[in-house]
Each structure stands twice: as structure tokens, then as C-alpha cells.
Amino acid sequence: MTPRRRALFLTVLASGLALGAPSVAAADASFHSSFGAAGVEGATMTVVHSHADEDGKVTYEYVTYTASMHGAAVDRTTSAAK
């Protein structure tokens, strides 16, 4: 194998390993976000959470809490897949 071909082979191999490594590291991934606001009319808070584990189970939850002088409410959306 010529030095030029060897260098090309090693570059391609290293690139493949570098691109494949994040998928192995991300075997267990989560996302969490929240937002809240309050004023004279009332308050609201929204929470989003999703999670994928190494076994392939995926969960998602979106919850909004609201409160005003007319009362309080919770709106929840959830899903899960195995």
C-alpha cells in the first residue's frame, strides 16, 4: 500500500469512527424545557420533557398549568413507545 493510499484509508476510517461515536454516546438521551409567566390576569407554566433510553423506550410529556381569578387548569399530553 502506498503512503498516499494508506493516509486516505486512515482518514476514511477515522472519519467513520468519529461520525459513529455520537450515536453510541447518545444511547440514552433526554430533553427538558420549561416556560413560565405571571401577570395581573394570572399565571401559566409549560413543561416539556422527552426521553429515549438505551432499550428503545421513548416517552414524551407536554404539560401546561394555568391559573387566573376564574380558576386553575392543567392541560397534559403524554405518549410512550417501546
One Martini backbone bead per residue (centre of mass of N, CA, C, O) as a GRO file, in nm:
protein
   82
    1MET     BB    1   0.096   0.037   0.024
    2THR     BB    2   0.073   0.351  -0.017
    3PRO     BB    3   0.099   0.638   0.154
    4ARG     BB    4  -0.150   0.771   0.026
    5ARG     BB    5  -0.351   0.536   0.066
    6ARG     BB    6  -0.313   0.508   0.371
    7ALA     BB    7  -0.408   0.794   0.445
    8LEU     BB    8  -0.690   0.766   0.325
    9PHE     BB    9  -0.781   0.522   0.491
   10LEU     BB   10  -0.743   0.657   0.774
   11THR     BB   11  -0.936   0.891   0.724
   12VAL     BB   12  -1.191   0.726   0.673
   13LEU     BB   13  -1.186   0.568   0.939
   14ALA     BB   14  -1.187   0.813   1.134
   15SER     BB   15  -1.452   0.933   1.031
   16GLY     BB   16  -1.635   0.694   1.099
   17LEU     BB   17  -1.579   0.699   1.405
   18ALA     BB   18  -1.661   0.995   1.460
   19LEU     BB   19  -1.961   0.961   1.351
   20GLY     BB   20  -2.041   0.705   1.538
   21ALA     BB   21  -1.999   0.795   1.838
   22PRO     BB   22  -2.258   0.968   1.904
   23SER     BB   23  -2.463   0.730   1.885
   24VAL     BB   24  -2.347   0.579   2.128
   25ALA     BB   25  -2.364   0.818   2.340
   26ALA     BB   26  -2.696   0.854   2.264
   27ALA     BB   27  -2.856   0.607   2.400
   28ASP     BB   28  -2.924   0.829   2.634
   29ALA     BB   29  -3.191   1.065   2.604
   30SER     BB   30  -3.271   1.416   2.686
   31PHE     BB   31  -3.550   1.656   2.730
   32HIS     BB   32  -3.580   1.997   2.872
   33SER     BB   33  -3.856   2.233   2.919
   34SER     BB   34  -3.940   2.576   3.033
   35PHE     BB   35  -4.230   2.799   3.104
   36GLY     BB   36  -4.301   3.125   3.258
   37ALA     BB   37  -4.589   3.333   3.367
   38ALA     BB   38  -4.685   3.658   3.517
   39GLY     BB   39  -4.983   3.844   3.616
   40VAL     BB   40  -5.282   4.007   3.669
   41GLU     BB   41  -5.446   3.762   3.519
   42GLY     BB   42  -5.204   3.548   3.581
   43ALA     BB   43  -5.078   3.208   3.524
   44THR     BB   44  -4.803   3.022   3.356
   45MET     BB   45  -4.696   2.675   3.275
   46THR     BB   46  -4.445   2.503   3.079
   47VAL     BB   47  -4.372   2.148   3.015
   48VAL     BB   48  -4.099   1.964   2.860
   49HIS     BB   49  -4.057   1.599   2.808
   50SER     BB   50  -3.793   1.381   2.690
   51HIS     BB   51  -3.720   1.017   2.634
   52ALA     BB   52  -3.437   0.799   2.550
   53ASP     BB   53  -3.342   0.477   2.570
   54GLU     BB   54  -3.139   0.193   2.521
   55ASP     BB   55  -3.418   0.011   2.466
   56GLY     BB   56  -3.629   0.222   2.298
   57LYS     BB   57  -3.769   0.399   2.495
   58VAL     BB   58  -4.031   0.649   2.454
   59THR     BB   59  -4.095   0.976   2.597
   60TYR     BB   60  -4.375   1.220   2.634
   61GLU     BB   61  -4.424   1.561   2.777
   62TYR     BB   62  -4.703   1.805   2.796
   63VAL     BB   63  -4.740   2.084   3.025
   64THR     BB   64  -5.014   2.302   3.137
   65TYR     BB   65  -5.035   2.570   3.365
   66THR     BB   66  -5.324   2.747   3.498
   67ALA     BB   67  -5.405   3.078   3.643
   68SER     BB   68  -5.689   3.253   3.777
   69MET     BB   69  -5.975   3.412   3.889
   70HIS     BB   70  -6.140   3.151   3.754
   71GLY     BB   71  -5.894   2.948   3.796
   72ALA     BB   72  -5.772   2.614   3.728
   73ALA     BB   73  -5.536   2.435   3.501
   74VAL     BB   74  -5.470   2.123   3.317
   75ASP     BB   75  -5.256   2.036   3.037
   76ARG     BB   76  -5.211   1.701   2.898
   77THR     BB   77  -4.941   1.535   2.711
   78THR     BB   78  -4.889   1.187   2.624
   79SER     BB   79  -4.621   0.950   2.535
   80ALA     BB   80  -4.542   0.603   2.422
   81ALA     BB   81  -4.262   0.382   2.330
   82LYS     BB   82  -4.113   0.043   2.246
   0.00000   0.00000   0.00000
